[in-house]
Amino acid sequence: MPTTLIEAVPCEDGTLGQNQIQNWRECGFVFVSDLLPSALITELRNAAAKKFPAPGTLEAEGVRDFGSSLNFPSRLVGLNQVTLHPNLIQAISDLLGTPSENLRLTQSDLWAKYGRSVKAGVQDNSDQRVHVDYPNHTLAHPSPWDRPEAVELILYLSEWEETGGSTAVVPRDGPDDPAYRWPIVDSPGIGDLRYINGRASAEDYFAKERPHLAAWRNDLYAREVHTKFRPGDIVFYRHDTWHRGTPMKAGALRLVHNITYRRAEAEWISTLHVGWAWKAYRDDKYLERLIATSSLMQRAVMGFPQPGSPYWCKETIAAVEARYSMFGMDMGPYRAALDRVEAP
């Protein structure tokens, strides 16, 4: 069966259109372009290309599994700016239908993936099994479809024509779609199913151990659409969307930026890597400077207490000011909110 390639749909004025929002909510994903400034994408792409080993080098050959990553917050030019960009945060706010201040960042990492002619066994990720991502993000299970808790995204920094490696996604076709039957547990690694990453090995396992699921999973592959990406394109999807990585061209390097935001109240969704505060104490104070110069909304999505939070009192305002004032942090909004609360 020929591969169905889809191209990103442009955003107008750096915002998602209503059709794009509806597609994410109903089908489980949306593929867009022109959400972020092209100059910022170029800046991050160039910085990332210098950070990772070139294809064909011994260093690149040593990178296995999913590649090598750089996490937020980072000194890498562009990574923090993309993660906290107002257009991106607003898009996620629109998808989830919740105010930006009610979002919390749980993942932001840059990944390098290399195309190889020699596979690395059952866990090779060059041609992945179709799967959902929620087991890596929560100890629970996603809520029913009409109560989405998080938005996951892949920001492409490479060109599909050069690298291959599309993301394959299975669109949901209405509430009675058998591909999205409840609960969503028929994927390697969930419950008592072995974790197997490679497609061929995973489906051989199902054919032997869960033969009643083999044909159903084969139907998922038959329904896939594949992203034909360019630098700056973004696929927004959900933790309960069926998807997978597909083979890259041998000798190619594909760079992407993975980001996840959740609703603030969805505390059962974990932060995927080391927390932001772990980057304090560096000599250049880049984390402290980031906090001090961020907007109130950007601080909120990092988990910093908002103006009006019960955390704030005269003592905590003075203490936080002592920590960040040398970097230009303005505590005025926090004082003003406290004054309103304390006013008779």
WOBELFEN-V806950 format. One record per residue. N is the residue number from 1. RES is the residue in one small letter. NEAR is the number of other ideal C-beta (glycine too) atoms within 10 Angstrom. Layout:
n: [N | N]
res: [RES | RES]
near: [NEAR | NEAR]
//
This chain:
n: [1 | 2 | 3 | 4 | 5 | 6 | 7 | 8 | 9 | 10 | 11 | 12 | 13 | 14 | 15 | 16 | 17 | 18 | 19 | 20 | 21 | 22 | 23 | 24 | 25 | 26 | 27 | 28 | 29 | 30 | 31 | 32 | 33 | 34 | 35 | 36 | 37 | 38 | 39 | 40 | 41 | 42 | 43 | 44 | 45 | 46 | 47 | 48 | 49 | 50 | 51 | 52 | 53 | 54 | 55 | 56 | 57 | 58 | 59 | 60 | 61 | 62 | 63 | 64 | 65 | 66 | 67 | 68 | 69 | 70 | 71 | 72 | 73 | 74 | 75 | 76 | 77 | 78 | 79 | 80 | 81 | 82 | 83 | 84 | 85 | 86 | 87 | 88 | 89 | 90 | 91 | 92 | 93 | 94 | 95 | 96 | 97 | 98 | 99 | 100 | 101 | 102 | 103 | 104 | 105 | 106 | 107 | 108 | 109 | 110 | 111 | 112 | 113 | 114 | 115 | 116 | 117 | 118 | 119 | 120 | 121 | 122 | 123 | 124 | 125 | 126 | 127 | 128 | 129 | 130 | 131 | 132 | 133 | 134 | 135 | 136 | 137 | 138 | 139 | 140 | 141 | 142 | 143 | 144 | 145 | 146 | 147 | 148 | 149 | 150 | 151 | 152 | 153 | 154 | 155 | 156 | 157 | 158 | 159 | 160 | 161 | 162 | 163 | 164 | 165 | 166 | 167 | 168 | 169 | 170 | 171 | 172 | 173 | 174 | 175 | 176 | 177 | 178 | 179 | 180 | 181 | 182 | 183 | 184 | 185 | 186 | 187 | 188 | 189 | 190 | 191 | 192 | 193 | 194 | 195 | 196 | 197 | 198 | 199 | 200 | 201 | 202 | 203 | 204 | 205 | 206 | 207 | 208 | 209 | 210 | 211 | 212 | 213 | 214 | 215 | 216 | 217 | 218 | 219 | 220 | 221 | 222 | 223 | 224 | 225 | 226 | 227 | 228 | 229 | 230 | 231 | 232 | 233 | 234 | 235 | 236 | 237 | 238 | 239 | 240 | 241 | 242 | 243 | 244 | 245 | 246 | 247 | 248 | 249 | 250 | 251 | 252 | 253 | 254 | 255 | 256 | 257 | 258 | 259 | 260 | 261 | 262 | 263 | 264 | 265 | 266 | 267 | 268 | 269 | 270 | 271 | 272 | 273 | 274 | 275 | 276 | 277 | 278 | 279 | 280 | 281 | 282 | 283 | 284 | 285 | 286 | 287 | 288 | 289 | 290 | 291 | 292 | 293 | 294 | 295 | 296 | 297 | 298 | 299 | 300 | 301 | 302 | 303 | 304 | 305 | 306 | 307 | 308 | 309 | 310 | 311 | 312 | 313 | 314 | 315 | 316 | 317 | 318 | 319 | 320 | 321 | 322 | 323 | 324 | 325 | 326 | 327 | 328 | 329 | 330 | 331 | 332 | 333 | 334 | 335 | 336 | 337 | 338 | 339 | 340 | 341 | 342 | 343 | 344]
res: [m | p | t | t | l | i | e | a | v | p | c | e | d | g | t | l | g | q | n | q | i | q | n | w | r | e | c | g | f | v | f | v | s | d | l | l | p | s | a | l | i | t | e | l | r | n | a | a | a | k | k | f | p | a | p | g | t | l | e | a | e | g | v | r | d | f | g | s | s | l | n | f | p | s | r | l | v | g | l | n | q | v | t | l | h | p | n | l | i | q | a | i | s | d | l | l | g | t | p | s | e | n | l | r | l | t | q | s | d | l | w | a | k | y | g | r | s | v | k | a | g | v | q | d | n | s | d | q | r | v | h | v | d | y | p | n | h | t | l | a | h | p | s | p | w | d | r | p | e | a | v | e | l | i | l | y | l | s | e | w | e | e | t | g | g | s | t | a | v | v | p | r | d | g | p | d | d | p | a | y | r | w | p | i | v | d | s | p | g | i | g | d | l | r | y | i | n | g | r | a | s | a | e | d | y | f | a | k | e | r | p | h | l | a | a | w | r | n | d | l | y | a | r | e | v | h | t | k | f | r | p | g | d | i | v | f | y | r | h | d | t | w | h | r | g | t | p | m | k | a | g | a | l | r | l | v | h | n | i | t | y | r | r | a | e | a | e | w | i | s | t | l | h | v | g | w | a | w | k | a | y | r | d | d | k | y | l | e | r | l | i | a | t | s | s | l | m | q | r | a | v | m | g | f | p | q | p | g | s | p | y | w | c | k | e | t | i | a | a | v | e | a | r | y | s | m | f | g | m | d | m | g | p | y | r | a | a | l | d | r | v | e | a | p]
near: [7 | 4 | 11 | 11 | 12 | 16 | 13 | 20 | 16 | 12 | 18 | 9 | 7 | 15 | 14 | 24 | 16 | 8 | 9 | 22 | 18 | 13 | 20 | 25 | 17 | 15 | 19 | 26 | 24 | 26 | 24 | 22 | 18 | 18 | 24 | 23 | 15 | 11 | 9 | 16 | 21 | 14 | 17 | 25 | 18 | 13 | 18 | 23 | 14 | 10 | 16 | 21 | 16 | 12 | 19 | 12 | 11 | 7 | 11 | 18 | 13 | 9 | 17 | 14 | 10 | 16 | 18 | 19 | 12 | 18 | 19 | 23 | 22 | 20 | 13 | 17 | 15 | 23 | 23 | 20 | 15 | 22 | 24 | 22 | 18 | 12 | 18 | 22 | 21 | 17 | 28 | 25 | 20 | 18 | 23 | 22 | 10 | 16 | 11 | 20 | 16 | 15 | 23 | 20 | 22 | 22 | 23 | 24 | 20 | 27 | 18 | 23 | 22 | 25 | 17 | 19 | 8 | 8 | 15 | 13 | 10 | 17 | 15 | 19 | 18 | 22 | 19 | 21 | 25 | 23 | 24 | 25 | 22 | 22 | 17 | 14 | 23 | 19 | 9 | 11 | 15 | 24 | 14 | 9 | 17 | 8 | 9 | 22 | 20 | 26 | 24 | 25 | 23 | 22 | 25 | 27 | 27 | 24 | 15 | 21 | 10 | 12 | 21 | 18 | 25 | 24 | 21 | 21 | 24 | 24 | 18 | 20 | 14 | 8 | 10 | 7 | 15 | 9 | 17 | 19 | 11 | 10 | 10 | 18 | 13 | 20 | 22 | 22 | 15 | 16 | 9 | 6 | 17 | 12 | 14 | 22 | 23 | 21 | 22 | 13 | 18 | 26 | 19 | 14 | 18 | 23 | 14 | 9 | 12 | 13 | 9 | 8 | 15 | 15 | 10 | 14 | 21 | 13 | 11 | 20 | 16 | 8 | 18 | 20 | 19 | 18 | 24 | 17 | 29 | 16 | 17 | 21 | 26 | 24 | 24 | 26 | 22 | 24 | 23 | 22 | 24 | 27 | 24 | 23 | 22 | 17 | 15 | 23 | 16 | 14 | 14 | 17 | 24 | 25 | 21 | 24 | 24 | 18 | 24 | 23 | 27 | 28 | 19 | 16 | 10 | 19 | 10 | 14 | 22 | 14 | 15 | 17 | 14 | 10 | 10 | 19 | 12 | 11 | 17 | 13 | 9 | 11 | 5 | 8 | 15 | 15 | 19 | 18 | 16 | 21 | 22 | 17 | 14 | 17 | 12 | 14 | 17 | 20 | 20 | 23 | 24 | 19 | 14 | 15 | 14 | 17 | 20 | 14 | 13 | 7 | 12 | 19 | 12 | 10 | 8 | 14 | 18 | 12 | 10 | 18 | 15 | 9 | 13 | 17 | 13 | 12 | 13 | 9 | 19 | 13 | 16 | 10 | 12 | 22 | 16 | 11 | 16 | 19 | 9 | 10 | 11 | 9 | 6 | 2]
//
